[in-house]
Amino acid sequence: MSTLTLTLRSLFVRNERISSFSLGGLMLIATVVMGLISLASLNDKAMKGHQLTKLESERQELVTDGEVTDMLTLRARSMDVIESRVTGMMKPAREDIIYVLPVTVVAQN
């Protein structure tokens, strides 16, 4: 353990001062670490952007499909389509139509 401490001390301290070699090494290590962190952060943002674009296009497809489905449903419910599909029914003549008038009964004591 004491040899490890002596080795580390001899690397970083020379006459109670940090040597230029060890200062350069620390700066290089710090630069590499900051670069890796920056690269990981940018990669994460790019992946999220790609996923967001993919989800937006999928959403647009689903909205379009929903609009087409709604249009087909409205067309199927339209009166012209229903009348054309019903067979055996004819429109009555005007004189064949009889309306039943509402009968009102008043309770008597």
Residue frames relative to the residue before (quaternion, step in Angstrom):
aa qw qx qy qz dx dy dz
M 1.0000 0.0000 0.0000 0.0000 0.00 0.00 0.00
S 0.6687 0.4985 -0.3070 0.4584 3.56 0.97 -0.83
T 0.6265 0.5257 -0.3518 0.4553 3.61 1.08 -0.60
L 0.6228 0.5291 -0.3368 0.4677 3.57 1.09 -0.71
T 0.6472 0.5092 -0.3075 0.4768 3.55 0.99 -0.83
L 0.6542 0.5037 -0.3095 0.4718 3.57 0.98 -0.80
T 0.6489 0.5169 -0.3192 0.4581 3.57 1.00 -0.81
L 0.6673 0.4856 -0.2994 0.4788 3.59 0.91 -0.88
R 0.6464 0.5153 -0.3184 0.4639 3.54 0.98 -0.85
S 0.6775 0.4860 -0.3078 0.4583 3.60 0.93 -0.81
L 0.6153 0.5417 -0.3515 0.4521 3.60 1.15 -0.52
F 0.8055 0.3329 -0.1465 0.4679 3.55 0.77 -1.06
V 0.7809 0.2711 -0.1480 0.5430 3.57 1.05 -0.57
R 0.0598 0.7568 -0.6487 0.0536 3.52 -0.87 0.96
N 0.8186 -0.1059 -0.0034 0.5646 3.53 -0.37 1.27
E 0.6834 -0.5198 0.2641 0.4392 3.55 0.92 1.03
R 0.6529 0.4356 -0.3373 0.5198 3.60 1.15 0.50
I 0.4891 -0.6330 0.4999 0.3321 3.56 -1.16 0.54
S 0.4089 -0.7221 0.5001 0.2476 3.54 -0.80 0.99
S 0.6011 -0.5775 0.4125 0.3674 3.58 -1.15 0.53
F 0.5992 0.5609 -0.3563 0.4465 3.59 1.11 -0.61
S 0.7022 0.4452 -0.2749 0.4829 3.58 0.84 -0.93
L 0.6140 0.5349 -0.3497 0.4633 3.63 1.07 -0.63
G 0.6475 0.5074 -0.3066 0.4788 3.58 1.00 -0.81
G 0.6452 0.5219 -0.3151 0.4605 3.56 1.02 -0.84
L 0.6541 0.5067 -0.3086 0.4692 3.58 0.97 -0.84
M 0.6492 0.5072 -0.3168 0.4700 3.58 0.99 -0.79
L 0.6445 0.5152 -0.3164 0.4680 3.57 1.00 -0.79
I 0.6569 0.4982 -0.3076 0.4751 3.58 0.92 -0.87
A 0.6543 0.5076 -0.3137 0.4646 3.60 0.95 -0.86
T 0.6429 0.5218 -0.3169 0.4626 3.60 1.00 -0.80
V 0.6598 0.5007 -0.3055 0.4698 3.58 0.93 -0.88
V 0.6559 0.5077 -0.3139 0.4620 3.60 0.92 -0.87
M 0.6666 0.4876 -0.3056 0.4739 3.60 0.90 -0.87
G 0.6345 0.5297 -0.3262 0.4588 3.58 1.04 -0.74
L 0.6638 0.4977 -0.3064 0.4666 3.56 0.96 -0.85
I 0.6433 0.5079 -0.3234 0.4728 3.59 0.99 -0.80
S 0.6499 0.5126 -0.3089 0.4684 3.58 0.97 -0.86
L 0.6537 0.5154 -0.3058 0.4621 3.57 0.95 -0.88
A 0.6578 0.4991 -0.3119 0.4700 3.59 0.93 -0.84
S 0.6520 0.5170 -0.3132 0.4577 3.59 0.98 -0.82
L 0.6777 0.4827 -0.2924 0.4714 3.58 0.90 -0.90
N 0.6253 0.5326 -0.3329 0.4632 3.57 1.05 -0.75
D 0.6458 0.5203 -0.3150 0.4614 3.59 0.98 -0.85
K 0.6600 0.5002 -0.3069 0.4690 3.60 0.96 -0.85
A 0.6500 0.5135 -0.3184 0.4609 3.59 0.98 -0.80
M 0.6466 0.5121 -0.3208 0.4655 3.59 0.99 -0.81
K 0.6603 0.4953 -0.3099 0.4720 3.59 0.96 -0.84
G 0.6361 0.5248 -0.3279 0.4609 3.60 1.00 -0.73
H 0.6488 0.5053 -0.3122 0.4758 3.56 0.98 -0.84
Q 0.6642 0.4980 -0.3035 0.4677 3.58 0.93 -0.88
L 0.6349 0.5296 -0.3248 0.4593 3.60 1.02 -0.78
T 0.6478 0.5097 -0.3129 0.4719 3.58 0.96 -0.85
K 0.6511 0.5165 -0.3084 0.4629 3.57 0.97 -0.86
L 0.6791 0.4841 -0.2906 0.4691 3.59 0.93 -0.87
E 0.6297 0.5257 -0.3401 0.4598 3.60 1.04 -0.69
S 0.6609 0.4843 -0.3173 0.4775 3.61 0.95 -0.76
E 0.6331 0.5167 -0.3313 0.4716 3.60 1.04 -0.72
R 0.6327 0.5263 -0.3216 0.4683 3.58 1.04 -0.80
Q 0.6516 0.5128 -0.3191 0.4589 3.58 0.95 -0.86
E 0.6252 0.5264 -0.3336 0.4698 3.60 1.03 -0.73
L 0.6740 0.4932 -0.2954 0.4639 3.57 0.94 -0.89
V 0.6248 0.5208 -0.3423 0.4704 3.60 1.03 -0.72
T 0.6504 0.5084 -0.3130 0.4695 3.59 0.95 -0.85
D 0.6478 0.5072 -0.3173 0.4717 3.60 0.96 -0.83
G 0.6449 0.5196 -0.3198 0.4604 3.59 1.00 -0.79
E 0.6476 0.5082 -0.3200 0.4690 3.59 0.99 -0.78
V 0.6451 0.5045 -0.3246 0.4732 3.59 0.98 -0.80
T 0.6439 0.5178 -0.3176 0.4653 3.58 0.99 -0.84
D 0.6501 0.5098 -0.3166 0.4662 3.59 0.94 -0.82
M 0.6489 0.5160 -0.3156 0.4616 3.57 0.98 -0.84
L 0.6650 0.4936 -0.3046 0.4706 3.59 0.94 -0.85
T 0.6320 0.5238 -0.3305 0.4657 3.59 1.05 -0.74
L 0.6672 0.4912 -0.3051 0.4696 3.59 0.91 -0.86
R 0.6375 0.5144 -0.3290 0.4698 3.56 1.02 -0.76
A 0.6654 0.4998 -0.3103 0.4594 3.61 0.96 -0.82
R 0.7057 0.4515 -0.2647 0.4776 3.60 1.12 -0.63
S 0.4809 0.6820 -0.4463 0.3232 3.60 1.20 -0.16
M 0.6072 -0.6092 0.3836 0.3361 3.56 -1.11 0.76
D 0.6191 0.5562 -0.3544 0.4264 3.60 1.02 -0.73
V 0.6675 0.4899 -0.3002 0.4736 3.59 0.94 -0.86
I 0.6522 0.5097 -0.3201 0.4609 3.58 0.94 -0.85
E 0.6758 0.4859 -0.3014 0.4652 3.61 0.90 -0.87
S 0.6648 0.5001 -0.3218 0.4521 3.59 1.00 -0.71
R 0.6967 0.4706 -0.2808 0.4629 3.60 1.10 -0.56
V 0.6155 0.5297 -0.3575 0.4612 3.57 1.15 -0.47
T 0.1255 -0.8015 0.5828 0.0470 3.57 -0.73 1.08
G 0.7668 0.3655 -0.2718 0.4522 3.53 -1.14 0.59
M 0.6508 0.4731 -0.3344 0.4908 3.58 1.17 0.09
M 0.0949 -0.7799 0.6179 0.0307 3.51 -1.01 0.86
K 0.5290 -0.5983 0.4850 0.3564 3.53 -1.19 0.47
P 0.4102 -0.7108 0.5039 0.2695 3.61 -0.86 0.88
A 0.5239 -0.5972 0.4987 0.3467 3.51 -1.24 0.50
R 0.6769 -0.5175 0.3402 0.3978 3.55 -1.22 0.46
E 0.6986 0.4771 -0.2802 0.4537 3.58 0.96 -0.81
D 0.6224 0.5471 -0.3428 0.4424 3.61 1.23 -0.29
I 0.6086 0.5600 -0.3564 0.4347 3.58 1.22 -0.26
I 0.0001 0.7756 -0.6302 0.0360 3.56 -0.82 1.06
Y 0.2256 -0.7729 0.5822 0.1128 3.54 -0.80 1.02
V 0.3181 -0.7247 0.5808 0.1904 3.57 -0.96 0.85
L 0.3117 -0.7568 0.5464 0.1775 3.52 -0.66 1.10
P 0.5131 -0.6505 0.4423 0.3435 3.57 -0.92 0.69
V 0.2787 -0.7472 0.5852 0.1469 3.53 -0.95 0.96
T 0.1359 -0.7911 0.5928 0.0655 3.53 -0.75 1.07
V 0.1254 -0.7773 0.6151 0.0417 3.51 -0.87 0.99
V 0.2040 -0.7695 0.5957 0.1070 3.49 -0.88 0.98
A 0.4459 -0.6985 0.4873 0.2753 3.55 -0.74 0.95
Q 0.1587 -0.7814 0.5976 0.0844 3.54 -0.97 0.89
N 0.4416 -0.6896 0.5119 0.2598 3.51 -1.18 0.68
